[in-house]
Amino acid sequence: MSDAGPGEILLSVEEVSLSFGGVKAIRDVSFDIKKGEIRAIIGPNGAGKTSMLNVINGFYHPQRGRIAFRGETRPAMKPHEAAAHGIARTFQNVALFKGMSTLDNIMAGRTLRMKRGLFWQALRHGPALAEEIEHRRFCEGIVDFLEIEAIRKTAVGSLPYGLQKRVELGRALAMEPDLLLLDEPMAGMNLEEKEDMCRFILDVNHQFGATIALIEHDMGVVMDLADRVVVMEYGRKIADGTPDEVKRDKSVIDAYLGVAH
Amino acid sequence: MNLLYQLFVDPFVQMAGAPDLLAQTIWEGFVGGVLYALIALGFVLIFKASGVFNFAQGIMMVFAALTLVGLHEKGVPAYLALIATIGVMYLLALGVERVVLRPLVNQPDIILFMATFGLTYFLIGLGELLFGGNPKTMITQELYLPSGSIDLKMLGGTVSLQKIDIAAALIALVMVAGLGLFFQKTRIGRALRAVADDHQAALSVGISLNQIWVVVWFAAGIVALATGVFWGARSEVSFSLQIVALKALPVLILGGLTSIPGAIVGGLIIGIGEKLGEFYWGPIFGGGIDAWLAYFIALAFLLFRPQGLFGERIIERI
């Protein structure tokens, strides 16, 4: 998928600052994501983690700084262009197409890979039909992988939260992304659902070879999953390193436990 | 007692007494209903994709018909004018996306709704500027739409079907069926529904909102053109025609704002109900009941199905 070999830098964030009026959401943050790793972004509420993901996939355009993806520094990019370049994501508050079935939601992730024009689609015949079938097969593979066969035809709005999160992951996987951004994939899940989700994330990383950047609050999960961790607080990066390094970092402990003055 | 008899017995006696007249009334209602359905379809398309109730749909219909006739008046051959009008509707879709929708992304729905009011007045002004404010006659013959009527001998009398009505019904059915399939079964259709559900999520899977909006407004423009041609042929092409579009409101209430089949069934119920009501029950109220009967029918349905006949019930876990 990507030209970069293992261990090479897939995405680098360089001195990015983002503000909304007077509110500085991100201040001069730099870090990189290597190909094939699971990179976690942690930090207290309001630290700017989700803003960071929004910058990476183009929802927000930073006032300063650069983002290089696969070595290419890019100007302000629109979300659908980021998607076209191989960046997929999930959302903190599940953002699924609620009126559509599980399968249709996942098929929506194939949008960019389907090329047949309006004309053939309108006829729903010939090449367009063949294409539809081919992509449908791919999506059934994802459904199997995520073990959601039973809800293929169910409208996702009526599914329990944990399953919705899983469908959302499926939709992102359908894009065959090089970089997968997960915004709190386990928020609001019970222990069993969390364990399932951990397993899926690891499998996605190993089997599909996707590089993953995730935001998560459950420290146990982060320490188990992540290869490297970025810690943010008040829009700044306060630590960066392996889980063990980060765990022992004084500023991180201060940020999470508070400092005695 | 007499009133009850007039309301509940007499109309049915009349219907049974002259079945050919009944068939004629139902046919006329059916044709009217198909045309209502077509207008409603324009609303449904845009509502599905952008969550906006497009107040300008009525004027888009007038504008399309006016462009067609106006171009022909200026000496453009009918079929070229038709193609040019389709082009104009495409440019309109592009313009609306660029000038109205794009700057208003992520604004509350009511703002977008108000913007469509603005669009309405803009199109009225533009239409008058380009083609003048006088009513025009639809160029049915030049477009090779059939005229005259077919008289069927049936039910002990004659039922006469206007050929242009038959053409209208056929074209409407083809459009509706085509759009329905397109929405349900294709990539762009799925993208349209995705955009309707969640803008951000749609963007994140690589759907371009701008492209989708152009497609939808263009489709609504084509629907507006078809409606404009047939409504124009029934009366004349003038700005007052946009009032007809308001008849689509009870149709939408009845069918549900998001459902293409709903627009069709709703249109037929309102169309046929209106004609039957006017013909058989109208005299009791001194006539003119078609002005409010549609709303009355819609209200009656609302009591039992607030989401409309085919509207999506919004299921959400809390």
Boltz contact constraints between the chains, C-beta under 6 A:
constraints:
  - contact:
      token1: [A, 79]
      token2: [B, 203]
      max_distance: 6.0
  - contact:
      token1: [A, 79]
      token2: [B, 204]
      max_distance: 6.0
  - contact:
      token1: [A, 80]
      token2: [B, 203]
      max_distance: 6.0
  - contact:
      token1: [A, 80]
      token2: [B, 206]
      max_distance: 6.0
  - contact:
      token1: [A, 80]
      token2: [B, 208]
      max_distance: 6.0
  - contact:
      token1: [A, 83]
      token2: [B, 206]
      max_distance: 6.0
  - contact:
      token1: [A, 84]
      token2: [B, 206]
      max_distance: 6.0
  - contact:
      token1: [A, 89]
      token2: [B, 204]
      max_distance: 6.0
  - contact:
      token1: [A, 95]
      token2: [B, 198]
      max_distance: 6.0
  - contact:
      token1: [A, 95]
      token2: [B, 200]
      max_distance: 6.0
  - contact:
      token1: [A, 95]
      token2: [B, 201]
      max_distance: 6.0
  - contact:
      token1: [A, 97]
      token2: [B, 194]
      max_distance: 6.0
  - contact:
      token1: [A, 97]
      token2: [B, 197]
      max_distance: 6.0
  - contact:
      token1: [A, 97]
      token2: [B, 198]
      max_distance: 6.0
  - contact:
      token1: [A, 98]
      token2: [B, 197]
      max_distance: 6.0
  - contact:
      token1: [A, 99]
      token2: [B, 197]
      max_distance: 6.0
  - contact:
      token1: [A, 99]
      token2: [B, 312]
      max_distance: 6.0
  - contact:
      token1: [A, 100]
      token2: [B, 193]
      max_distance: 6.0
  - contact:
      token1: [A, 108]
      token2: [B, 190]
      max_distance: 6.0
  - contact:
      token1: [A, 108]
      token2: [B, 194]
      max_distance: 6.0
  - contact:
      token1: [A, 108]
      token2: [B, 205]
      max_distance: 6.0
  - contact:
      token1: [A, 109]
      token2: [B, 205]
      max_distance: 6.0
  - contact:
      token1: [A, 111]
      token2: [B, 187]
      max_distance: 6.0
  - contact:
      token1: [A, 111]
      token2: [B, 191]
      max_distance: 6.0
  - contact:
      token1: [A, 111]
      token2: [B, 205]
      max_distance: 6.0
  - contact:
      token1: [A, 111]
      token2: [B, 206]
      max_distance: 6.0
  - contact:
      token1: [A, 111]
      token2: [B, 207]
      max_distance: 6.0
  - contact:
      token1: [A, 112]
      token2: [B, 206]
      max_distance: 6.0
  - contact:
      token1: [A, 114]
      token2: [B, 187]
      max_distance: 6.0
  - contact:
      token1: [A, 121]
      token2: [B, 186]
      max_distance: 6.0
  - contact:
      token1: [A, 121]
      token2: [B, 188]
      max_distance: 6.0
  - contact:
      token1: [A, 122]
      token2: [B, 182]
      max_distance: 6.0
  - contact:
      token1: [A, 124]
      token2: [B, 185]
      max_distance: 6.0
  - contact:
      token1: [A, 157]
      token2: [B, 315]
      max_distance: 6.0
  - contact:
      token1: [A, 157]
      token2: [B, 316]
      max_distance: 6.0
  - contact:
      token1: [A, 158]
      token2: [B, 315]
      max_distance: 6.0
